[in-house]
Amino acid sequence: MRDRSEDGRLAEIAANLERVEARVQAACLSAGRGRAEVTVVAVTKTFPVEDVVRLHELGIRDVGENRDGDAAAKVAAVRSAGLTDLRWHFVGQVQRNKATSVATYADVVHSVDRVRLVSALSRGAVAAGRLVDCLVQVDLRDLPVDDGRGGASPADVLSVAAAIDAAEHLTLGGVMTVAPVSGDPSRAFHRLAEIASQLRTTYGRAAVISAGMSDDLEAAVAAGATHLRVGTALLGSRPALG
């Protein structure tokens, strides 16, 4: 069993988590929101299983991954270690041929951006006997760019949402976006909040707004985000991929 007193990595992550928590609390205070309204999803892509275990020891229960092959193996390893109370979020683009696999372990899929993907996730969830919460990813860049980030256009959000709502073993949780690389992220986050409000007029329980990462979480909280996808600020720079 690991000696926590000698685990420098645990201490590093704990210090990072304290700083992230202070930022989130300050952002909530500034926005007049309660801290309990915001969930931090620790994005552990490219980091080892041991870091997920450390995050669990520090009280984190929501963990995000973005590649199916890595995620499936990591979830299996963590569960085999006895940690069964984590909520797994798939935050990357879902390839249609990987949707069945994703549906076997993801509790929440943040990146549903087309109807054909909905049907594939539904088939996987039905086969696995699981309920999967789905968010509509919205592309809020001024011009569409084929850079692999995905996202439905604002005009297509309702059609994707309707497909999720009608699909077996899927539930419609809300919306998600990734802020444009250039420009003020606040604009995109406030637009997402407007889209989320419109969605709730039809689907009242679709209350999740997934927006904001390490560099822009304050702007996301100010705009009403309920879920922040935080990786670098918690775990440091990404390890180089081989």
C-alpha positions in Angstrom: 0.0 0.0 0.0 1.3 3.5 -0.9 2.7 5.6 2.0 0.8 8.9 1.6 3.5 10.7 3.6 6.1 9.8 0.9 3.8 10.4 -2.1 5.1 13.7 -3.5 2.7 13.4 -6.5 -0.2 13.3 -4.1 1.0 16.4 -2.4 1.4 18.1 -5.8 -2.1 17.3 -6.9 -3.5 18.3 -3.5 -1.9 21.7 -3.8 -3.2 22.1 -7.3 -6.7 21.1 -6.2 -6.6 23.7 -3.4 -5.7 26.4 -5.9 -8.5 25.3 -8.3 -11.0 25.2 -5.5 -10.0 28.7 -4.4 -10.6 29.9 -8.0 -13.9 28.2 -8.2 -15.1 29.5 -4.9 -14.0 33.1 -5.8 -15.7 32.8 -9.2 -18.9 31.6 -7.6 -18.8 34.4 -5.0 -18.3 37.0 -7.7 -21.2 35.6 -9.8 -23.5 35.4 -6.8 -23.7 31.6 -7.1 -23.4 28.8 -4.5 -20.4 26.6 -4.7 -22.6 23.5 -4.7 -23.9 24.6 -8.1 -20.6 23.9 -9.8 -19.0 20.4 -10.4 -15.3 20.1 -11.2 -14.6 17.3 -13.6 -11.0 16.2 -13.4 -9.8 15.5 -16.9 -7.2 12.8 -16.6 -6.4 12.1 -20.3 -2.8 10.9 -20.8 -2.3 10.7 -17.0 -1.9 7.3 -15.3 -4.4 5.3 -13.3 -2.4 6.2 -10.1 -3.4 9.8 -10.6 -7.1 8.9 -10.7 -6.6 7.0 -7.4 -4.9 10.1 -5.9 -7.7 12.3 -7.0 -10.2 9.9 -5.5 -8.3 10.1 -2.2 -8.6 13.9 -2.4 -12.3 13.8 -2.7 -12.8 14.0 -6.5 -15.6 11.9 -7.8 -16.1 13.2 -11.4 -13.4 12.2 -13.9 -13.1 12.9 -17.6 -11.4 11.1 -20.5 -11.3 11.8 -24.2 -10.0 8.7 -26.0 -12.0 5.5 -26.0 -9.1 3.1 -25.9 -7.3 4.8 -23.0 -10.5 5.5 -21.2 -11.9 1.9 -21.3 -8.6 0.5 -20.0 -8.4 3.2 -17.3 -12.0 2.7 -16.1 -11.5 -1.1 -15.9 -8.3 -0.7 -13.9 -9.8 1.8 -11.5 -12.9 -0.3 -10.9 -10.8 -3.4 -10.4 -8.9 -1.5 -7.7 -12.3 -1.2 -5.9 -13.1 2.4 -6.8 -16.7 2.1 -8.0 -18.1 5.5 -6.9 -16.5 7.6 -9.6 -18.7 9.2 -12.3 -17.0 8.9 -15.7 -17.3 11.7 -18.2 -16.4 11.2 -21.9 -15.3 14.7 -23.0 -13.7 14.1 -26.4 -15.1 13.5 -29.8 -16.8 10.2 -30.2 -16.1 8.2 -33.3 -19.3 6.5 -34.4 -17.5 3.1 -34.5 -16.4 3.6 -30.9 -19.8 4.7 -29.5 -20.7 1.2 -28.4 -17.6 0.9 -26.3 -18.0 4.4 -24.8 -21.5 3.5 -23.8 -20.3 0.6 -21.7 -18.4 2.8 -19.2 -19.2 6.5 -19.6 -21.8 7.9 -17.3 -21.9 11.2 -19.1 -21.0 11.8 -22.8 -20.4 15.6 -23.2 -19.8 15.5 -27.0 -23.0 14.4 -28.8 -23.2 16.6 -31.9 -25.1 14.6 -34.5 -28.1 12.4 -34.7 -26.2 9.4 -36.2 -24.0 9.3 -33.1 -27.1 9.3 -30.9 -28.3 6.0 -32.5 -24.9 4.4 -32.1 -24.7 5.4 -28.4 -28.2 4.1 -27.8 -27.4 0.7 -29.3 -24.3 0.5 -27.0 -26.2 1.6 -23.9 -29.0 -0.9 -24.6 -26.6 -3.7 -25.1 -24.7 -2.9 -21.9 -28.0 -2.4 -20.0 -26.9 1.1 -18.8 -28.4 4.6 -18.8 -26.0 7.2 -20.3 -26.5 10.9 -19.8 -25.8 12.9 -23.0 -25.0 16.6 -23.6 -25.3 18.3 -26.9 -22.0 19.8 -27.9 -22.5 23.2 -29.5 -20.0 24.8 -31.9 -20.0 28.5 -31.1 -17.1 29.6 -33.4 -18.0 32.4 -35.8 -17.0 30.3 -38.7 -17.1 26.4 -38.9 -13.7 24.9 -38.8 -12.9 21.2 -39.5 -10.3 20.8 -36.7 -11.7 17.7 -35.1 -13.3 19.5 -32.2 -16.8 18.9 -33.4 -20.0 20.5 -32.2 -23.5 20.9 -33.6 -24.5 24.3 -35.0 -26.9 26.3 -32.7 -29.6 25.7 -35.3 -29.2 21.9 -35.0 -29.2 21.7 -31.2 -32.9 21.0 -30.8 -32.8 18.2 -33.4 -29.9 16.5 -31.7 -31.6 17.0 -28.3 -34.8 15.5 -29.6 -33.0 12.4 -30.9 -31.3 11.9 -27.5 -34.6 12.4 -25.6 -36.3 9.8 -27.8 -33.4 7.2 -27.7 -33.5 4.1 -25.6 -31.2 4.1 -22.5 -30.1 7.7 -23.1 -31.1 10.8 -21.1 -30.7 14.4 -22.2 -28.6 16.2 -19.7 -27.9 19.6 -21.2 -25.3 21.3 -23.4 -21.5 21.6 -23.7 -19.1 23.8 -25.6 -15.4 24.4 -26.0 -14.4 28.1 -26.1 -13.0 29.3 -29.4 -9.2 29.5 -29.4 -9.1 33.2 -30.1 -11.3 35.9 -28.6 -13.1 36.3 -25.3 -14.5 33.0 -24.0 -17.2 34.9 -22.1 -19.1 35.6 -25.4 -19.3 31.9 -26.2 -20.2 30.9 -22.7 -23.0 33.4 -22.4 -24.3 32.3 -25.8 -24.3 28.7 -24.5 -26.3 29.8 -21.5 -28.9 31.3 -23.8 -29.1 28.0 -25.8 -29.3 26.0 -22.5 -32.2 28.2 -21.4 -34.0 27.7 -24.7 -33.5 24.0 -24.4 -35.0 23.9 -20.9 -38.2 25.4 -22.2 -38.8 22.1 -24.0 -36.7 19.7 -21.8 -36.9 21.1 -18.3 -34.5 18.6 -16.7 -31.7 19.3 -19.2 -29.9 21.6 -16.7 -26.2 20.8 -17.3 -24.0 23.5 -18.8 -20.5 22.1 -19.4 -18.2 24.9 -20.2 -14.8 26.2 -19.0 -11.4 24.6 -18.6 -8.2 25.4 -16.7 -7.7 28.8 -18.4 -11.2 30.1 -18.5 -13.2 28.6 -15.7 -14.0 32.0 -14.1 -15.7 33.2 -17.3 -17.6 29.9 -17.5 -18.9 30.2 -13.9 -19.9 33.8 -14.5 -22.0 32.6 -17.5 -23.7 29.9 -15.5 -21.7 26.8 -16.1 -22.6 23.8 -13.9 -19.6 21.6 -14.9 -16.0 22.7 -15.4 -13.6 20.3 -17.3 -10.3 20.9 -15.5 -7.1 19.0 -16.5 -3.8 21.0 -16.6 -4.6 23.1 -13.5 -5.1 20.0 -11.5 -2.5 17.6 -12.9 0.1 19.7 -14.7 1.3 19.7 -18.2 0.3 16.7 -20.3 2.9 13.9 -20.6 4.3 13.6 -24.1 2.5 10.9 -26.1 4.7 8.2 -27.6 
